[in-house]
Structure formats: structure tokens, C-alpha cells
Amino acid sequence: MNAKAVGEHYNYGDDLYLSYIDKRFRFYSHGLFQSADESIEDASERKLETMFRGLGLKKGMRLLDIGGGWGGVTQYCSARGVHVTTLTLTQGSKDFIDRLIEERDLSGEVYVEDFFTHKPVEPYDHAVMFGVIEHMPNYHRFASKAWDVLKPGGRLYLDGSAAVEKFAVSSFTRAYIWRGTHTYMTVQDVMAEMLYHGFEIVEVVCETRDYELTMLEWAKRLDAAKADIIAGWGEETYRIFRLFLWGGTHAFKTNSLQAYHMIAERTSRPGPRPSMSRRITQFIGNLR
């Protein structure tokens, strides 16, 4: 992952993001809505319920949370008897989750560590990553590492913003929001690599409308906090994030962007893992 780019996006400090994301679990990724007038807090909790059920989590299991943000996964899952190990790229995220664990007497630990260099003492029962796949453009490498950190039968739940073309990122987003290797998820490519690396695809669910509603609520909350944001971070920052959130709302509404969640289960078979030359041969064959 691009630690520098992720760090640059979050270098405004927690309070800017906490001014517009949900107050209950503090997710910087989309919730799951039953209706358009539902609160984003309830939508975020439904997201966690969906993940918990989809992974088949039970008391005593060990869960890897890749990209912990502000600790929503630890808060929800640890309260239900699951031990959560969190990986984050920023010290601020670690400090926030460490305080959460201490204040609420939760079961878990946090490491400032890249997923690709993480070496667990033993494989995890399951893993989750909310809105992180966009920072991992090398799906081949990602699928291989996911295989390594999970037990046979272990499941991975991931979600994220998506596009039909992987590198179709606007110049505004590249310049002001996500620099570096940020890409939208291309579901077809993620699925192919998971299958190549010995995973079974359990489900794929389109959640584009949910991301639209999430960004709409974020945009409204940002506007409501306009005076405080300008006072704390300046008018330029307010305008940048306003364009990001309202523009994102429009992109999901018009299907320029999509969103999905995927559940994949690690089998006991490592998969064919084709070489580059074999992939090129297959690609050429598909053009005939």
C-alpha cells in the first residue's frame, strides 16, 4: 500500500473527518441502508451486522481488520467476543483505537504495519477490509497475501468503491484527495485473482445506492459544519472536501462509480496462480 498517500489524506487530523462521518462507529466507507431516510449511524451498524454474519464470526475467534480507521470493527466485534487484530498505516489511527480498547475494555491490539509485511503468529480465522482495496492495485499480490494470513476455510470480507475501468480516477481526485496508487476496485479482476489463488467466491453484492446515500449524508453534514471547518482548516480545505463529497454523490447516482462487497473463502488448494506468460497467452486467446 502507499503509506505516504494514505498519510497525506489523513494529515488534517481526526476532527475534520469526524465532523461528517457517522458518530457511532466512525466509518470512512459506505453504510448499508434499508431506506433513504435511515440514519447513517444505523446504516453503519447494519454494515457490521452483515459482515459479522457473512464471515460466520463466533465468540473466541480471531479477526484481522485491515485498515482500522477509527476502530468501528474492534468496537463492534470485540463486544461480541471476537479478538480483533488491527493493521493501520497511521499512528493517529493506532492511538485512537488503543484508547477505545482501553476505555471500553475490548479484546484486541493495533499495529502500525503494512498488510503486505504483516506476519501473524498463526493464521486468522477470518479477515475484513472496509474501503481499503482501492489502495491495493496489485490484486495478484493482495490475493497471495490473503491466502497466507487465513486458515483453510477462513473468509475475507471486503468492500469498496468500484469502476468498470481500474485507473479511471479523475484529475481532481488524484491531485487533491487520493494521491499515489489509488484506484477504484474492478470487481472482475479481484474475483479472477481470488480464484487463481485458491479462494471460492461466496457472494458479490452491488451497493452503489448505499454509497450514494452515504456520500450524500457526509456532504450534508460537512455543509452543516462549514463554519467550524473553515475556522479550523481554512476555506480551501472546506471547498476541496465539499467538491469531493458532492461530486462523489453524483458519481454514484449516475453510475459513473459503483460499490460492492465481496466474500471469498480460502480453500485448502492454492489455486493455479498462472505465470505472466500464461496470462498473456490466455489474454491473446480471448481476443480471437
N, C-alpha and C positions, 0 to 999 in steps of 0.2 A: 504494500500500500504506500501511497505518497504521504508520508507523515508531515512533510513541510506544507503541502497544500491543505491538508486537514487542519493543521495547526493554525494556518493563516485565516481560515474561515472562522475559527472559534476564538480568535485572539481579541474579540471585543469584550469578552468576559461573560459569565453566566447570565447576568441580569438582562442583557439585551434579548436573548432567546427566551428566557423565562417570562418576558413581558407578553409574549404572544402564543407560546405553545401551551398544551394542556397543563393544568395545575396539579392534577392527581398523580400522574406517572411521568410527566415531563418528556414525552416522546417527540423527537425531531424526525418523525416519519409518520405515515398516514394511519389514522384510526379506521375502524370498521363501523359503518353507520347502518342502523336499521331504518332511519328516516332522515330527511334533510334537516328537520328541526331538532334533532337529538344533539345533546351537548358533546363537545369534543372529548370531554373527560369520560363520558360513558362509552364513546367510540373507542377510546384508547384502552379502556378496560376490556371491551369485547375483543379487541385485537389480542390481548394477553390470554383471555379465555380460549380463543381459537387456537393460539399457539400451544398452550398447555395441553389442550385436548388432542390436537393434531400430533404432538410428539408422544403422547401417552405418558406424560410425566407422573411420577408417583413419589410419595414420601421416601426419602433416603437416596434418591437418585442424584447423580452429578451432572450438572448442565454447564456447558460452555457458552457464555454470552460474548459474541464477537462485536466489539464496538459498543460499549456500555452506556454512552451518553450520560444521562443524569440518573441512572440506576433504577429505571422502571422495572426491568426484568428481575433484578435482585429483590426489589421491594415486593413484587407480586409472588414470585416463585418461592423465595425463601420463607415467606409467611405460610406457605403450604408444604413445608418440609423438604424442599429441594435445596441442595447445596449448589450455589452458583459461583463459578469462577469467571471473572470478567476481564476481558482484554480491552485496553484503550490506548490511544496514541497520545493523549494529553494528560499532563499532571493535574490540571484543573478537574477533569472528569474523575480521576482516581481520588482526589481529595474529597470531592462531593460524595462519591459512593462510599468511601471509607467512613465519612461522618454519618451517612444514612445507616450503614451497618451497625455502627456503634450506638447511635441513638435509638434504633428500633430493635436491637439485639438480634440481628439477622445472621444467617449462616452463609458466609461467602468470603471471597478475597478478590482483590483487584490488582492487576499488573499493568504497568505502562510497557506494553510489549506488542510488537507486530505479530499478527496471526501467523505469518509465514515462518517466523523464527520460534514460535511457541513450542515447547517440548514438555507435554504433560507427563507426570509420574506414571500414570496409566490412562488408557483411552477413556473418553467420556461416554456416558450413556446416550446423551443427545446434545445437540448444539442449536443455537439460534443466532441469527443476524438480521436486524431490522435496519433497512436503509443503508447498508454497507457495501453491497455488491457493486454499487456504482463506483466505488473506489478501488475495485479489483478487476481491471480489464482483462487480465490474463486468466481466463477461465480454466485453461488446462492446468496451470499451477494451483489454482484455487481448489479444483476438484481433487487433485492428488493430495493436497494437504488435508482436506476434509476427510478423505479416506483414512489418513494416518491418525487423526485425533479421535476417531469414533470407534466404538466397539462394533463387531458384527451385529446387525440389527438396529444399530443406532440411527436415529433420524436427524436430519438437518431441516430446519425451518428458516427460509429466507424470504424477504420481500424487498421491493424497491420500485423506483420509477423506471419506466421502460420506454423503448422506442424500437421501431422496426429496423432502423439503421443504427449501429452501435455508436458511432462517433458523431452523430447529428446533434452536437451541442452548440448553442448559439454563441456568437462572439461576446455578447453581454455576459452570459454565464461564465464563459471562460476567462473574461477579463476581471469581473467584479465579484463573483460568487464562489465558483469552484475552479481554481487554477490547477494546472498539472494534468494528471491522468484521469480525471473524472470522465466517466462515460455513462450513458443510460444502459440499463440491462437489456440485452437482446435474449429473450426467453429461449428462442430456438437454439442459440449457441450454448447457453448454460445447460439446457437439457442434454444436448449432444455430449458435452464433456462429462456430465454426471454419469451418463450411460456408458461412455467409454471407460470410466474409472470405477466401474463396479457398483454403481448405485441403481436402485429402481426408483422411478418417478411415481410417487404415491398420489399426488394431486397438484394441479396448477389452477389457480383461481384468479380471474380478472377482477381487479379492484380499482379501476380507473376512476369511477364515480366517487369512490371513497377518498381518493387522493384529491380530487377536485373539491369536495366538501371540506377536507382538512385544510387545504391551502386557502380556501375562501374564509374559513373561520380565523386562520392565522392572520390573513390580510386585514380582516375587520378589527381584530384585537391590536394589531400593530397600529392601525389608524387611531384607535381609541387611546393608545399610549403615546401619540405623536409628540405632545409637549415634553413628556419625560425623556423620550428617546432623543429628541433634538437637544435638550438640555444636557444629556449625558454623553452623547456620541456625535452630535452635530447634524446639521440638516442634510449633508451629503449622504451620510450613513442611512438616515431615515429614507431618503429618496431611493437609494440603492435597494434596500430591503423591500420597500413598497413595490418597486417595479418587479423585483424577483417574485414576490408573493402573488400579486395580482396577475402578473404575466403567467406564472405557473398555473393559477386557477383557470385562466383562459386556455392554456395549452392542454390541460386535461379535459376541459369542457368540449373542446373541438377535436379531441382525439389526436392532437399532434404528439402528445405524450400519453403513455398508458402506465398502468401499475398492475403488478401481480404478486401473489405469494406462491411459493413452491415448497412442497415437502418431498424430500428424497431420502431413501433408506439405504444404508450401507449393507451390501450383501457380504458373503464370505469369499466371493470371487472378485479378483482385482480388475476384471474387465480387459478388453483388448489393448487399450492405450496405444493406438496406432502411431507410428513414427510420422515425421513430417513428410517424407517421401510417399508414404502410403496415403496420407491425407491428400496430397497433391494429386496422386493418381485417381483417388475417389472423386475429387473435385472435377477433374478433367472429364472423367467418365460421366458425371452428372450433366455435363454440358452437351452431350451428344444427343 
